[in-house]
Amino acid sequence: MSPVLANLFLHYAFDTWMGREFPSVWFERYADDAVLHCVTERQARQVLAALTDRMAEVGLQLHPAKTRIVYCKDGQRRGSHEHTAFTFLGYTFRARKNRSRHGNLFLSFE
């Protein structure tokens, strides 16, 4: 399938569906790669289950090695999580300590 047709298909099969079914979940999609921003782990699991079903409805499936829930630490939460970084379009995003313009340390996800 040509990239233009694939993008058009995913616009309706994914983008429009996400806006209708999960309007509060922000996402970025480039071709067939996407990052979805959920607020809680519970929400992430619900969206993942629904998205798995949706892709099956349209004859697609999520790539098992590339599909995962990643915990983006906010500096206030404790505990360990299996995935705390991800790569999207060749860039690896992970939690890092940063300094504000006033010199204060804070945790950012870049």
C-alpha positions, 0 to 999 in steps of 0.5 A: 500500500502506498504511504499516502493511502496508508496515511489516509486509512489510518486517519480514519481507522485511528485518528478519527476513532481516537478523537471519538472514543478517547477525546481526552487522550492526546496522541501523536502519529507519524505514518504507522508509529504513534505515542498516546498520552494517558493520565493513569496506568488504568487508562493506558490499559483500557486504551490499549485493550480498545485499540487492540480491538479496533486494529483487529476490526480494520484488519491490522494488529499492533506490533507486540515488540513495539507496543508497551505502556511506558511510565513517565515519572513525574518526580513525585511518584515512587516505585519501579516500573518495567518501561520508563523510556521509549523511542519514537521516530529515532529519538529516545525519551526518558526522565532526566534531571534538569535545571530551571532558568532560576537554577532549581532542579526538576525532573523532565521527560525529554 
